[in-house]
Amino acid sequence: MRWMRCGGRRRRRLLSVVARDSKMADTKGGLFAKTVQKHAGRAKEKILQNLGKADRTIDDVFDEYDANFTRQQTNANRLHKEVSNYLRCCRALHGASKGLYETLIEVYEPEWVGHELLYAQAQNSDMLWTDFCHKLQDQTLTPLTAYQQQFPELRKKIDKRGRKLVDYDSQRHQLENLQRASRRDEYKIARARDALETARTTYEVLNKELYEELPALYDQRIPNVASHLQTLYAAEATVMAEFSKVAKEVEAIADKLTKECAKGTYKVKRTAAPRPLSSVEASSPQNTTNSPSIRPTISAPVAQNKEETGRPYEEIEFEDKKVNGNVSQPARTNGEVLSTKIPQGGGLADRC
């Protein structure tokens, strides 16, 4: 029994879930079908109005408000775009100015007059550019962005008001057709009147709100533009005045450097004139065999003759002696017999 009760509960729960899902599906399907039918009715009404087969409700005052709003939105978008571009260019100019001063500091040699002052002016320029870009961002571009963000919401509201006006015209034409029919259906006429009243109420609520909001927004264009111009050009005038001071200081540093250069303070010390290289005269091919070539020579000390520095020459005579039982013959030179007698008293060894 308990198992059967549990099974019954589960079955009822499943049935309730299925019923709820089917109801949600039917609701979504009904909403989708209703939306499609509404869009189709609006498209049909617009086609009939454009072809001149159906009249439309015209509000000249609101049309003027709409034209003013469109022009104001276009001007706000253009102003926001150009201020953003101006800020982007100022940041690029800030980077270019910073790079220029860094290069000047590297080129400007430390021993030149005013090197520290040039570095200080570079820091001042960087600080001025940073402050100016922050002011443009905070005091001009941010309020202009907030002013521009009002237009998309109002544009959606204006478009919705236009759709509700088309619905009102469509319901009005439908009621008129039912009333002109040969066989009047009071039930359909009553339903058409209720739908017409609902469309008219919705349209009038939106129309009344826009009649208050559009002129108020259009009147804000003058103080907004004046405020943006004032903050932008006040900040620019301030920073330009400070930039003028920095430029004058840099100009004064350059003038001092020019005067010191004219005095000859930084002239490089000149040394003696360099020695010229020896030139070699070119000789003609005919005289190369006869005339000696001129070449640089290196003179060396003349060495003394060893014979002159030795002991004086002594005439030595050798005596004839027997060698291995043979008597040596006297030496001859050019047919003359040389004497080889050795004086008594010892030989060369004894003298040495």
Backbone torsions as a table, in degrees:
resi	resn	phi	psi	omega
1	MET	NA	-42.2	179.7
2	ARG	-62.9	-39.1	179.9
3	TRP	-65.3	-38.2	179.5
4	MET	-67.4	-37.1	177.8
5	ARG	-64.8	-43.5	179.0
6	CYS	-62.6	-40.7	178.7
7	GLY	-64.3	-37.7	178.3
8	GLY	-66.4	-39.2	178.3
9	ARG	-64.1	-44.4	179.4
10	ARG	-62.3	-39.6	-179.3
11	ARG	-64.8	-43.0	179.2
12	ARG	-65.7	-38.1	178.6
13	ARG	-64.2	-43.2	178.6
14	LEU	-63.8	-40.2	179.2
15	LEU	-64.6	-38.0	178.9
16	SER	-67.6	-39.5	178.3
17	VAL	-64.4	-43.4	179.6
18	VAL	-64.1	-40.7	179.2
19	ALA	-65.0	-40.5	179.5
20	ARG	-65.7	-43.1	179.4
21	ASP	-63.8	-40.7	179.1
22	SER	-66.5	-35.7	178.1
23	LYS	-66.9	-41.5	177.5
24	MET	-64.3	-39.5	178.5
25	ALA	-64.5	-41.4	178.0
26	ASP	-64.2	-38.4	179.3
27	THR	-64.9	-46.1	178.6
28	LYS	-63.2	-42.1	178.2
29	GLY	-63.9	-38.1	178.1
30	GLY	-67.2	-40.3	177.8
31	LEU	-64.7	-41.6	179.3
32	PHE	-63.6	-43.6	179.2
33	ALA	-64.8	-38.4	179.1
34	LYS	-66.0	-40.2	178.9
35	THR	-64.8	-42.6	178.8
36	VAL	-63.5	-41.7	179.4
37	GLN	-64.3	-37.7	180.0
38	LYS	-66.3	-44.3	179.3
39	HIS	-64.8	-38.1	178.7
40	ALA	-66.0	-40.6	178.0
41	GLY	-64.1	-39.2	178.4
42	ARG	-66.6	-42.3	179.3
43	ALA	-63.0	-41.3	178.9
44	LYS	-63.7	-42.3	-179.7
45	GLU	-64.8	-40.4	179.4
46	LYS	-65.6	-39.2	179.0
47	ILE	-64.0	-43.4	179.0
48	LEU	-64.2	-38.5	178.8
49	GLN	-68.2	-40.0	179.8
50	ASN	-68.4	-32.5	178.1
51	LEU	-81.0	-7.7	179.6
52	GLY	82.9	11.6	179.9
53	LYS	-91.1	-4.2	177.8
54	ALA	-144.9	140.4	179.5
55	ASP	-81.8	163.4	179.3
56	ARG	-130.4	154.2	177.3
57	THR	-80.3	126.2	-176.5
58	ILE	-114.7	133.9	176.8
59	ASP	-128.5	99.7	-176.4
60	ASP	-65.8	-36.1	-179.5
61	VAL	-65.0	-45.3	179.7
62	PHE	-67.7	-34.7	176.9
63	ASP	-61.1	-37.5	176.7
64	GLU	-67.5	-41.4	176.3
65	TYR	-60.3	-41.8	-179.5
66	ASP	-64.9	-41.7	178.6
67	ALA	-64.7	-41.2	177.2
68	ASN	-63.5	-40.7	179.4
69	PHE	-63.7	-42.9	180.0
70	THR	-63.1	-43.7	178.5
71	ARG	-65.5	-40.5	179.2
72	GLN	-64.9	-41.0	178.7
73	GLN	-64.7	-41.0	178.6
74	THR	-62.8	-43.7	179.6
75	ASN	-66.1	-38.9	178.9
76	ALA	-65.2	-40.4	178.7
77	ASN	-65.5	-41.4	178.6
78	ARG	-65.4	-42.5	179.8
79	LEU	-64.2	-42.3	178.3
80	HIS	-63.1	-40.8	179.7
81	LYS	-63.9	-44.3	-176.9
82	GLU	-72.7	-36.1	177.0
83	VAL	-66.4	-39.0	176.1
84	SER	-62.5	-41.8	178.0
85	ASN	-65.8	-39.0	178.4
86	TYR	-63.0	-42.6	178.1
87	LEU	-65.1	-39.7	178.4
88	ARG	-64.3	-39.9	177.9
89	CYS	-68.3	-36.4	177.1
90	CYS	-63.5	-39.4	177.1
91	ARG	-66.3	-38.2	176.3
92	ALA	-65.7	-40.1	177.7
93	LEU	-66.4	-34.2	174.7
94	HIS	-60.4	-45.4	177.9
95	GLY	-63.9	-39.8	178.8
96	ALA	-65.8	-41.5	178.7
97	SER	-64.6	-40.5	178.8
98	LYS	-63.9	-42.6	177.8
99	GLY	-64.2	-37.4	178.6
100	LEU	-64.4	-45.0	-179.7
101	TYR	-66.7	-36.6	176.9
102	GLU	-62.7	-40.1	177.9
103	THR	-67.1	-40.9	178.8
104	LEU	-62.2	-39.3	179.6
105	ILE	-66.0	-36.3	177.7
106	GLU	-71.3	-38.0	-179.2
107	VAL	-73.9	-36.7	-177.8
108	TYR	-73.1	110.3	-173.7
109	GLU	-68.8	147.5	-174.1
110	PRO	-61.6	-31.0	-177.7
111	GLU	-80.6	-7.0	177.9
112	TRP	-74.0	153.7	-177.6
113	VAL	-69.8	137.1	175.9
114	GLY	83.1	18.0	-179.4
115	HIS	-65.1	-42.2	179.2
116	GLU	-67.3	-36.9	178.7
117	LEU	-65.8	-37.0	177.8
118	LEU	-64.4	-40.2	177.5
119	TYR	-64.0	-39.8	179.0
120	ALA	-64.9	-40.2	178.7
121	GLN	-68.2	-32.3	175.2
122	ALA	-64.2	-40.7	176.8
123	GLN	-65.2	-39.5	178.0
124	ASN	-63.5	-41.9	179.1
125	SER	-63.2	-42.9	178.8
126	ASP	-62.5	-41.7	179.5
127	MET	-65.9	-39.2	179.5
128	LEU	-65.4	-42.9	178.9
129	TRP	-64.2	-41.9	179.9
130	THR	-62.7	-44.7	179.9
131	ASP	-65.2	-39.3	-179.4
132	PHE	-65.8	-42.2	179.1
133	CYS	-65.9	-37.4	177.1
134	HIS	-65.6	-39.7	178.7
135	LYS	-65.4	-41.3	177.7
136	LEU	-61.9	-39.8	-178.8
137	GLN	-69.5	-46.5	-172.5
138	ASP	-82.7	-39.4	-171.8
139	GLN	-97.1	-15.7	-177.3
140	THR	-120.4	-55.4	-173.6
141	LEU	-72.2	-39.7	-179.3
142	THR	-65.2	-47.8	174.8
143	PRO	-62.5	-34.7	178.6
144	LEU	-67.4	-35.1	176.2
145	THR	-65.9	-42.0	177.3
146	ALA	-63.7	-37.8	177.1
147	TYR	-66.1	-38.2	-178.9
148	GLN	-71.1	-30.4	-176.7
149	GLN	-71.2	-8.7	177.5
150	GLN	-74.8	-25.9	-171.2
151	PHE	-73.3	-41.2	-178.4
152	PRO	-59.8	-40.4	179.9
153	GLU	-65.4	-42.4	178.2
154	LEU	-67.6	-33.7	177.2
155	ARG	-64.1	-39.8	175.7
156	LYS	-62.4	-39.2	-179.8
157	LYS	-67.3	-39.1	178.0
158	ILE	-65.2	-41.9	178.3
159	ASP	-64.3	-39.0	177.7
160	LYS	-65.0	-40.4	176.8
161	ARG	-60.6	-38.9	177.1
162	GLY	-64.9	-39.5	177.9
163	ARG	-65.7	-40.6	179.0
164	LYS	-66.8	-31.4	176.4
165	LEU	-68.2	-38.1	175.8
166	VAL	-64.9	-40.6	177.2
167	ASP	-62.5	-40.6	178.7
168	TYR	-62.6	-45.7	178.6
169	ASP	-63.4	-38.7	179.8
170	SER	-64.6	-44.9	178.4
171	GLN	-66.1	-35.3	178.2
172	ARG	-65.9	-43.5	178.1
173	HIS	-66.8	-36.2	178.8
174	GLN	-66.1	-41.1	177.5
175	LEU	-65.7	-40.0	178.6
176	GLU	-63.9	-39.2	178.4
177	ASN	-65.7	-39.5	178.3
178	LEU	-66.9	-36.6	-179.9
179	GLN	-72.3	-28.8	179.0
180	ARG	-86.7	-4.3	-178.3
181	ALA	-66.5	151.4	180.0
182	SER	-67.9	-38.1	177.2
183	ARG	-109.0	108.0	-177.2
184	ARG	-79.2	132.1	175.8
185	ASP	-111.3	103.1	-174.5
186	GLU	-64.6	-31.6	179.7
187	TYR	-65.8	-46.6	178.8
188	LYS	-66.3	-36.1	178.8
189	ILE	-65.7	-39.1	179.1
190	ALA	-65.4	-43.7	178.0
191	ARG	-64.0	-38.8	178.9
192	ALA	-66.0	-37.1	177.4
193	ARG	-65.8	-41.2	177.8
194	ASP	-63.0	-43.2	178.7
195	ALA	-64.7	-38.4	178.0
196	LEU	-65.3	-40.3	179.3
197	GLU	-66.1	-39.8	177.6
198	THR	-63.6	-44.4	179.2
199	ALA	-64.2	-39.6	179.8
200	ARG	-66.2	-40.7	179.9
201	THR	-64.3	-46.4	179.5
202	THR	-61.2	-42.6	-179.2
203	TYR	-65.8	-43.4	-176.8
204	GLU	-67.3	-33.9	177.4
205	VAL	-63.4	-49.4	178.8
206	LEU	-64.5	-40.1	-178.2
207	ASN	-64.8	-38.7	179.3
208	LYS	-66.7	-41.8	178.5
209	GLU	-62.9	-42.7	-179.4
210	LEU	-70.1	-30.4	176.4
211	TYR	-64.4	-25.0	178.0
212	GLU	-91.1	-37.5	-173.0
213	GLU	-80.8	-40.2	-175.4
214	LEU	-65.5	-47.5	177.2
215	PRO	-63.9	-36.1	179.2
216	ALA	-64.7	-42.1	178.1
217	LEU	-67.5	-37.2	-179.9
218	TYR	-66.8	-32.6	177.6
219	ASP	-72.6	-19.3	179.7
220	GLN	-76.1	-11.3	-174.8
221	ARG	-63.8	-35.9	-176.8
222	ILE	-69.9	-53.2	178.9
223	PRO	-64.2	-32.1	179.0
224	ASN	-66.7	-47.3	179.8
225	VAL	-64.2	-42.4	179.5
226	ALA	-62.9	-41.8	-179.9
227	SER	-64.8	-42.3	-179.7
228	HIS	-65.7	-41.8	178.3
229	LEU	-64.9	-40.1	-178.1
230	GLN	-64.4	-48.9	-178.9
231	THR	-66.3	-38.8	-177.7
232	LEU	-65.4	-52.1	-173.1
233	TYR	-82.4	-20.2	171.4
234	ALA	-67.6	-44.6	177.0
235	ALA	-64.4	-39.0	179.8
236	GLU	-67.4	-40.4	178.8
237	ALA	-63.2	-40.4	179.5
238	THR	-64.3	-47.0	-176.6
239	VAL	-70.5	-32.4	178.1
240	MET	-68.1	-36.5	176.6
241	ALA	-63.9	-41.2	178.6
242	GLU	-68.6	-37.1	176.9
243	PHE	-64.5	-33.9	177.4
244	SER	-63.8	-39.5	177.3
245	LYS	-64.6	-42.6	178.9
246	VAL	-62.7	-41.9	180.0
247	ALA	-63.8	-38.8	178.5
248	LYS	-66.2	-38.3	178.2
249	GLU	-64.6	-42.6	178.8
250	VAL	-65.7	-37.2	177.2
251	GLU	-64.5	-39.6	177.8
252	ALA	-64.2	-38.6	177.3
253	ILE	-62.8	-42.2	178.9
254	ALA	-65.4	-37.0	177.8
255	ASP	-64.3	-42.9	178.0
256	LYS	-62.2	-41.0	179.1
257	LEU	-64.5	-37.8	178.5
258	THR	-64.9	-41.3	179.1
259	LYS	-65.9	-42.0	178.6
260	GLU	-65.2	-36.1	177.8
261	CYS	-67.2	-37.7	178.4
262	ALA	-66.0	-31.3	177.6
263	LYS	-73.2	-14.3	-177.9
264	GLY	85.5	23.6	-177.2
265	THR	-66.7	-37.3	-173.8
266	TYR	-106.1	20.7	179.4
267	LYS	-71.8	144.5	178.7
268	VAL	-78.5	136.5	179.6
269	LYS	-67.5	130.6	-179.3
270	ARG	-89.6	140.0	175.7
271	THR	-98.9	179.0	178.7
272	ALA	-63.9	161.0	-179.0
273	ALA	-65.9	142.4	-179.4
274	PRO	-69.1	148.2	179.0
275	ARG	-71.6	133.1	179.4
276	PRO	-74.3	151.6	176.9
277	LEU	-76.6	147.5	178.4
278	SER	-70.6	132.9	-177.7
279	SER	-94.0	143.7	178.5
280	VAL	-107.8	124.6	-179.6
281	GLU	-74.6	133.3	179.4
282	ALA	-79.8	131.7	-179.6
283	SER	-103.1	150.5	-179.6
284	SER	-74.7	156.4	-179.0
285	PRO	-62.8	-28.6	-178.5
286	GLN	-70.7	-31.1	-174.6
287	ASN	-96.1	5.1	-177.4
288	THR	-69.7	-29.8	-178.4
289	THR	-81.1	-30.5	-176.1
290	ASN	-88.1	-42.9	-175.5
291	SER	-92.4	133.1	178.6
292	PRO	-71.1	148.6	178.8
293	SER	-77.0	143.3	-179.1
294	ILE	-93.5	118.9	179.5
295	ARG	-131.6	147.0	176.2
296	PRO	-68.4	130.5	-179.5
297	THR	-116.6	154.5	178.2
298	ILE	-111.8	117.8	-178.5
299	SER	-79.5	133.7	179.1
300	ALA	-113.8	152.8	179.0
301	PRO	-64.3	138.6	-178.0
302	VAL	-76.7	125.5	-179.3
303	ALA	-79.2	139.2	178.9
304	GLN	-75.2	146.9	179.6
305	ASN	-70.3	129.4	-177.4
306	LYS	-66.9	-28.4	-179.3
307	GLU	-67.2	-31.7	179.9
308	GLU	-74.3	-30.0	-177.2
309	THR	-86.2	-11.8	-180.0
310	GLY	-76.5	-174.1	179.8
311	ARG	-74.8	160.4	-176.2
312	PRO	-65.6	151.3	-175.6
313	TYR	-70.5	138.3	176.7
314	GLU	-125.8	137.0	179.3
315	GLU	-80.5	127.0	-176.5
316	ILE	-115.9	129.8	176.2
317	GLU	-111.6	137.1	179.9
318	PHE	-107.8	135.0	175.9
319	GLU	-85.9	152.9	179.0
320	ASP	-75.9	129.9	178.1
321	LYS	-130.7	158.3	178.5
322	LYS	-87.0	133.3	176.5
323	VAL	-121.7	116.4	-177.2
324	ASN	57.3	37.1	177.0
325	GLY	83.8	-0.9	-179.6
326	ASN	-109.0	144.4	178.8
327	VAL	-94.4	125.5	-179.4
328	SER	-74.3	140.2	179.8
329	GLN	-79.2	148.0	178.1
330	PRO	-66.5	146.4	-179.3
331	ALA	-72.2	143.9	-179.9
332	ARG	-118.8	144.7	176.6
333	THR	-138.8	114.8	-178.9
334	ASN	55.4	39.7	177.4
335	GLY	85.2	-2.3	-179.5
336	GLU	-107.2	145.1	-179.0
337	VAL	-89.8	126.4	179.1
338	LEU	-90.2	138.7	178.2
339	SER	-79.2	133.2	-178.5
340	THR	-120.6	32.5	178.9
341	LYS	-76.9	136.9	177.2
342	ILE	-106.9	123.2	-179.0
343	PRO	-63.0	149.9	179.3
344	GLN	-71.3	158.8	-178.9
345	GLY	110.4	8.0	176.1
346	GLY	114.0	161.2	-179.8
347	GLY	-92.0	-155.8	-179.4
348	LEU	-67.7	-32.6	-179.1
349	ALA	-66.4	-36.7	179.0
350	ASP	-67.4	-36.3	179.8
351	ARG	-69.9	-38.2	178.7
352	CYS	-70.1	NA	NA
